[in-house]
Amino acid sequence: MPVTTCRRAALAACILILAACGTSPPKSPTSSSSPPISGKYYKDDGPGDAPANIDSIPDATPRLEPLHRFANRPYTVLGQDFVPATSLRPYKERGVASWYGRKFHGQKTSIGETYDMYAMTAAHPTLPLPSYAKVTNVTTGKSVVVRVNDRGPFLQGRIVDLSYAAAHRVGIAGPGSGMVEVEAIIPGEPPILTAAAPLPPVTRAEPPPPVPVPTPATPTSAAGFAVQLGAFQNYANAQNFLTHVQGQLADARVEPRVREQNGLYRVYVGPYTDRDEARRVADRITTAFGMATAIAPH
């Protein structure tokens, strides 16, 4: 489940963006602190009264849609800078998925639509809005196609927030979260993995010693800022992603690296002396390669 404070801070950050296009921004939270957690979700959130036909709710049907004029601009939440993709490009990442329910049911998403927890939708920090993605539970192989129409989650280590219906489909509604693979779908093009293709197993390789990272010659802070390309709970998955982006970024004059931080293996470039320099690099990577990026203190 999403952390309410994080989501509310994110949506508040989008108010200035959405106001310019006349859509109604999401309502502000009534409290600045997170509500108490009970079991698998916040006490004032949860699944609600699920419809009897929840198992037969169809997947979202990918179709070409115009991207929202304002919801794909760079934004900052909780000290993290996000640079959303501004075109439909290949994207695939593994990480933790969570879901959000009745607390947000009926409220506005980041593109001004009404959130329906029983529709096959999702929130993502940097995928273009609106767009489509296939989300697969890496443990069970269960998958769902969702329409991405909202921003979030912003809790480190989580890469996507699913609607309750989508979380139910892939089997994480009960546990509250789970490891998934998110793959962007470009309407009219075949996905990288077909529905019948088995996912590679999640390996459990022991991580090597941390990779030494050189510090910038003239930093303006203790460690500067990094442009994050992905975050993984498993070192082998991070290393596989690193190998993939090294090939893509060979002509971009940047050197992707991987390091462990706060229990996650982060693939990044940098560090850079200041946030503005990191943002310029992130913009260049997103524009040239369509990669989702985030900027954070190194």
C-alpha angles and dihedrals in degrees: 000000000000123000103251095214092052093048092045092050089050094049092047088054089055095052094089090049096048096042090065092063096045098249119136111254119225117273118264118249117260092227133036092217128076115257117247116277120237117188111309102352144020114290092244094044131056139113099303118198102335115212117254091241096054091121091057098048104125126237118259112272111232115231135159111269131173111258117246112268097226110015094077097061121113114272140176127230127176092345093310122115117215126196109194121209112258098203138036106272136157112279133168129167140159123219146110120315125200132177141225128215146170097348088071099028109125095014125116123272123219091274094048098258123132112259113236113190089198095056123087099257139128144194122230131176098227114007111113116267119265105020140124133249141178113231117197129187101231092207100051103019092233111147142185135189112230137184110234107220105146143053126248173049104145101175107114113257096027118103105180141020115213129202113251091256092053092045089051091051095055094039104249100106091091099045091039095229141024146170112279141166116232117203123181116234119215108200111241094023125091115247120250089244119038122215091256096048113101118233117243111257119264104251124215101209117167110250118244121232114295115281111249111241121205116231121230118265095240110020119182091207135027094277109358125223132304132207105228118211099178145343125216137182092214123062095213091055091049091050092050090051090047091055090049096051094042088066093046095047097043091110096041096079092237129114116217116215137180129223139162117252129164093347095310133100106230125199109208147146124230145351101231128193097244141009094254092057091049090049091053090053091046091050091050092051093047094047096046101037107017092237120156111237140184130196122217139154109283 
